[in-house]
């Protein structure tokens, strides 16, 4: 699997460990990918597409996130109208856990995020329409700084006070996960969504696709869970300050 992992690049998804990702598959190359996976392996990588920097500064990042840019030598047989775009080099890999053939030829699949990998090299097409990479697995360490993790969980509890009862229960459910590594990833997914919901409610533009995905990709690239917790604590504290200044918290919470 690591030597020739088929990939399904997406422009708007950072595939995190523990995440269940539903996909509506209709492009011929990805229908071919699904058949390939069903025949053996059952694993698919889902890297985030690196947006073009032309006319946009969204690609700029103070973390200088690593990018995998396919070698031009591998472009043989690939249509110039559909080149192989650059992708983030660290991405999630998942196992196919559901597959449904629809009457119109589409497939509906679900992937369960198993872990992270880093791209090593892109493989020649060899007659396949989809892309394959050789990759290396990245370890998933448990948080060592339990105090920092408890601070982060307390930040999530404060954010939950800005939601109605049903949404609050959903937000707090991430804290009940048994694996602390998955709790960190779940919180990483939660914080940008809170920011987006606030922007929508206030009628503000979202600023393209990358701003709310950048935090998730930064978390994915971090080597340890403690580094992710530190990153998320800083982001959560800033968001809570904004929520407090905007009067989003109920009076009882402020007291």
LUMDRENSE-290235 format. One record per residue (C-alpha): residue number from 1; y, x, z negated. Coordinates in steps of 0.25 Angstrom, whole numbers, plus 2048, in hexadecimal, padded with zeros to 3 digits. Each point is the difference from the previous one (the first is absolute). Layout:
<rs>
@n:NUM	v:Y	u:X	w:Z
...
</rs>
This chain:
<rs>
@n:1	v:800	u:800	w:800
@n:2	v:80A	u:80B	w:7FC
@n:3	v:7FD	u:808	w:80D
@n:4	v:803	u:7F4	w:80A
@n:5	v:808	u:7F5	w:7F9
@n:6	v:805	u:7F5	w:809
@n:7	v:80E	u:7FC	w:7FC
@n:8	v:808	u:7F3	w:802
@n:9	v:80F	u:805	w:7FF
@n:10	v:80A	u:7F5	w:7FB
@n:11	v:80F	u:800	w:800
@n:12	v:801	u:7F8	w:7F3
@n:13	v:7F5	u:803	w:7F7
@n:14	v:7FD	u:80B	w:7F6
@n:15	v:7F1	u:7FE	w:7FD
@n:16	v:7FE	u:803	w:7F1
@n:17	v:7F3	u:802	w:7F8
@n:18	v:7FB	u:7F3	w:7FB
@n:19	v:808	u:7F8	w:80A
@n:20	v:7F9	u:7F5	w:808
@n:21	v:806	u:800	w:80E
@n:22	v:7FE	u:7F4	w:80A
@n:23	v:802	u:803	w:80E
@n:24	v:800	u:7F7	w:80C
@n:25	v:7FB	u:809	w:80C
@n:26	v:803	u:7FC	w:80E
@n:27	v:803	u:80D	w:808
@n:28	v:7F5	u:805	w:808
@n:29	v:800	u:80E	w:7FB
@n:30	v:7FF	u:7FB	w:7F1
@n:31	v:7F5	u:7F6	w:804
@n:32	v:7F8	u:80C	w:805
@n:33	v:803	u:807	w:7F3
@n:34	v:7FB	u:7F4	w:7F8
@n:35	v:7F3	u:800	w:808
@n:36	v:7FF	u:80F	w:7FE
@n:37	v:801	u:7FF	w:7F1
@n:38	v:7F6	u:7F4	w:800
@n:39	v:7F6	u:809	w:807
@n:40	v:801	u:80A	w:7F5
@n:41	v:809	u:806	w:7F5
@n:42	v:808	u:7F3	w:7FC
@n:43	v:80C	u:809	w:7FD
@n:44	v:80E	u:7FF	w:806
@n:45	v:80C	u:808	w:7FD
@n:46	v:80E	u:7F9	w:800
@n:47	v:80B	u:80A	w:801
@n:48	v:80F	u:7FC	w:800
@n:49	v:806	u:802	w:80E
@n:50	v:80C	u:80A	w:7FF
@n:51	v:80C	u:7F9	w:806
@n:52	v:808	u:807	w:80B
@n:53	v:80C	u:807	w:7FB
@n:54	v:808	u:7FC	w:80D
@n:55	v:80C	u:7F8	w:7FC
@n:56	v:7FB	u:7FE	w:7F2
@n:57	v:801	u:808	w:7F3
@n:58	v:7F5	u:7F9	w:7F9
@n:59	v:7F6	u:80B	w:803
@n:60	v:808	u:809	w:7F7
@n:61	v:7FA	u:802	w:7F3
@n:62	v:804	u:80A	w:7F4
@n:63	v:7F1	u:801	w:7FE
@n:64	v:7FD	u:805	w:80E
@n:65	v:7F4	u:7F8	w:801
@n:66	v:7F5	u:807	w:808
@n:67	v:7FE	u:7FB	w:80E
@n:68	v:7F4	u:801	w:809
@n:69	v:804	u:802	w:80F
@n:70	v:7F5	u:7FF	w:80A
@n:71	v:7FE	u:80D	w:808
@n:72	v:805	u:7FE	w:80F
@n:73	v:7F3	u:806	w:804
@n:74	v:7F9	u:7F4	w:7FB
@n:75	v:808	u:7F7	w:808
@n:76	v:7F6	u:801	w:80C
@n:77	v:7FC	u:7F3	w:806
@n:78	v:80B	u:7F8	w:7F7
@n:79	v:80A	u:7F8	w:807
@n:80	v:80E	u:806	w:800
@n:81	v:805	u:7F1	w:7FD
@n:82	v:7F8	u:800	w:7F3
@n:83	v:800	u:80E	w:7FA
@n:84	v:7FA	u:804	w:7F3
@n:85	v:80C	u:7FF	w:7F6
@n:86	v:801	u:808	w:7F4
@n:87	v:7FB	u:7FB	w:7F3
@n:88	v:802	u:803	w:7F1
@n:89	v:7F5	u:80B	w:7FD
@n:90	v:7FC	u:7FA	w:7F3
@n:91	v:7FA	u:7F2	w:801
@n:92	v:7F6	u:7F6	w:7FA
@n:93	v:7F2	u:7FE	w:804
@n:94	v:7F8	u:7F3	w:7FF
@n:95	v:7F3	u:7FA	w:801
@n:96	v:7FD	u:7F4	w:809
@n:97	v:7FD	u:7F5	w:7F6
@n:98	v:801	u:7F3	w:809
@n:99	v:7FF	u:7FE	w:80F
@n:100	v:802	u:7F3	w:808
@n:101	v:7FF	u:7FE	w:80F
@n:102	v:80A	u:7F5	w:804
@n:103	v:7FE	u:7F7	w:80C
@n:104	v:80C	u:806	w:808
@n:105	v:7FA	u:80E	w:7FF
@n:106	v:808	u:805	w:7F4
@n:107	v:7FA	u:806	w:7F4
@n:108	v:804	u:7FD	w:7F2
@n:109	v:7FD	u:80B	w:7F6
@n:110	v:802	u:805	w:7F2
@n:111	v:801	u:80E	w:7FB
@n:112	v:7FF	u:805	w:7F2
@n:113	v:807	u:80C	w:7FC
@n:114	v:7F7	u:80B	w:7FB
@n:115	v:809	u:80C	w:7FF
@n:116	v:809	u:80A	w:807
@n:117	v:7FE	u:80A	w:80B
@n:118	v:809	u:80B	w:807
@n:119	v:7FF	u:802	w:80F
@n:120	v:7FA	u:80D	w:804
@n:121	v:7FF	u:7FF	w:80F
@n:122	v:800	u:7F5	w:80B
@n:123	v:7F4	u:7FF	w:809
@n:124	v:7FF	u:7FF	w:80F
@n:125	v:7FF	u:7F1	w:805
@n:126	v:7F2	u:803	w:806
@n:127	v:801	u:7F2	w:807
@n:128	v:805	u:7F9	w:7F4
@n:129	v:80C	u:7F7	w:800
@n:130	v:803	u:802	w:7F1
@n:131	v:804	u:80D	w:7F9
@n:132	v:7F7	u:808	w:7F7
@n:133	v:803	u:80B	w:7F6
@n:134	v:7F9	u:80A	w:7F8
@n:135	v:805	u:7FE	w:7F1
@n:136	v:7FF	u:806	w:7F2
@n:137	v:7FE	u:7F7	w:7F4
@n:138	v:80B	u:801	w:7F5
@n:139	v:7FC	u:7FF	w:7F1
@n:140	v:804	u:7F4	w:7F8
@n:141	v:804	u:805	w:7F2
@n:142	v:802	u:7F7	w:7F4
@n:143	v:80E	u:800	w:7F9
@n:144	v:800	u:80A	w:7F5
@n:145	v:80E	u:7FD	w:7FB
@n:146	v:7FC	u:7F2	w:7F9
@n:147	v:80E	u:7FE	w:7FA
@n:148	v:806	u:801	w:80E
@n:149	v:7F6	u:7F6	w:805
@n:150	v:803	u:7F6	w:7F4
@n:151	v:80F	u:802	w:803
@n:152	v:7FD	u:7FC	w:80F
@n:153	v:7F8	u:7F4	w:7FC
@n:154	v:80C	u:7FC	w:7F6
@n:155	v:809	u:800	w:80C
@n:156	v:7F7	u:7F7	w:808
@n:157	v:800	u:7F6	w:7F4
@n:158	v:80F	u:800	w:800
@n:159	v:800	u:7FE	w:810
@n:160	v:7F7	u:7F4	w:7FE
@n:161	v:80A	u:7F9	w:7F7
@n:162	v:809	u:7FE	w:80D
@n:163	v:7F5	u:7F7	w:806
@n:164	v:7FB	u:7F2	w:7FE
@n:165	v:7F4	u:7FD	w:7F8
@n:166	v:7F5	u:801	w:80B
@n:167	v:806	u:80D	w:807
@n:168	v:802	u:806	w:7F2
@n:169	v:7F1	u:7FE	w:7FD
@n:170	v:7FD	u:807	w:80E
@n:171	v:809	u:80C	w:7FD
@n:172	v:7FA	u:802	w:7F2
@n:173	v:7F2	u:7FF	w:805
@n:174	v:801	u:80E	w:806
@n:175	v:801	u:805	w:7F2
@n:176	v:7F2	u:7FA	w:7FD
@n:177	v:7F9	u:809	w:80A
@n:178	v:7F5	u:809	w:7F9
@n:179	v:802	u:80C	w:808
@n:180	v:80E	u:807	w:7FD
@n:181	v:800	u:807	w:80D
@n:182	v:800	u:7F2	w:807
@n:183	v:80B	u:7FB	w:7F6
@n:184	v:809	u:80B	w:805
@n:185	v:7FE	u:7FC	w:80F
@n:186	v:801	u:7F2	w:7FD
@n:187	v:80E	u:802	w:7F9
@n:188	v:804	u:809	w:80C
@n:189	v:7FD	u:7F4	w:809
@n:190	v:807	u:7F6	w:7F7
@n:191	v:80E	u:808	w:7FE
@n:192	v:804	u:800	w:80F
@n:193	v:7FC	u:7F1	w:801
@n:194	v:809	u:7FD	w:7F4
@n:195	v:80B	u:807	w:807
@n:196	v:7FE	u:7F9	w:80D
@n:197	v:7FF	u:7F2	w:7F9
@n:198	v:80E	u:803	w:7FA
@n:199	v:806	u:804	w:80D
@n:200	v:7FB	u:7F3	w:807
@n:201	v:805	u:7F8	w:7F5
@n:202	v:80E	u:806	w:801
@n:203	v:800	u:7FF	w:80F
@n:204	v:801	u:80F	w:802
@n:205	v:7F9	u:807	w:80C
@n:206	v:7F4	u:807	w:7FD
@n:207	v:803	u:80D	w:808
@n:208	v:7F4	u:801	w:809
@n:209	v:7F2	u:802	w:7FD
@n:210	v:800	u:80E	w:7F9
@n:211	v:809	u:7FE	w:7F4
@n:212	v:7F6	u:7F8	w:7F8
@n:213	v:7F4	u:808	w:805
@n:214	v:805	u:80D	w:7FD
@n:215	v:7FD	u:7FF	w:7F1
@n:216	v:7F2	u:7FC	w:803
@n:217	v:7FE	u:80C	w:809
@n:218	v:806	u:80A	w:7F6
@n:219	v:7F6	u:7FB	w:7F6
@n:220	v:7F5	u:801	w:809
@n:221	v:804	u:80F	w:803
@n:222	v:801	u:804	w:7F1
@n:223	v:7F5	u:809	w:7FB
@n:224	v:7FE	u:7F9	w:7F3
@n:225	v:801	u:7F3	w:7F9
@n:226	v:80A	u:806	w:7F6
@n:227	v:809	u:804	w:80C
@n:228	v:7FF	u:7F1	w:805
@n:229	v:804	u:7FB	w:7F2
@n:230	v:80C	u:809	w:7FF
@n:231	v:805	u:7FB	w:80E
@n:232	v:7FE	u:7F1	w:7FC
@n:233	v:806	u:801	w:7F3
@n:234	v:80D	u:805	w:806
@n:235	v:800	u:7F6	w:80B
@n:236	v:7FC	u:7F5	w:7F6
@n:237	v:80B	u:804	w:7F6
@n:238	v:80B	u:7FF	w:80B
@n:239	v:7FB	u:7F3	w:805
@n:240	v:800	u:7FA	w:7F2
@n:241	v:80F	u:805	w:7FF
@n:242	v:803	u:7F9	w:80C
@n:243	v:7F9	u:7F3	w:7FC
@n:244	v:807	u:801	w:7F2
@n:245	v:80E	u:801	w:807
@n:246	v:7FE	u:7F5	w:809
@n:247	v:7FC	u:7F6	w:7F5
@n:248	v:7F2	u:7FF	w:804
@n:249	v:7FA	u:801	w:7F2
@n:250	v:7FF	u:7F3	w:7F7
@n:251	v:809	u:801	w:7F3
@n:252	v:7F4	u:801	w:7F7
@n:253	v:7FB	u:80D	w:808
@n:254	v:80E	u:806	w:7FE
@n:255	v:800	u:7FD	w:7F1
</rs>
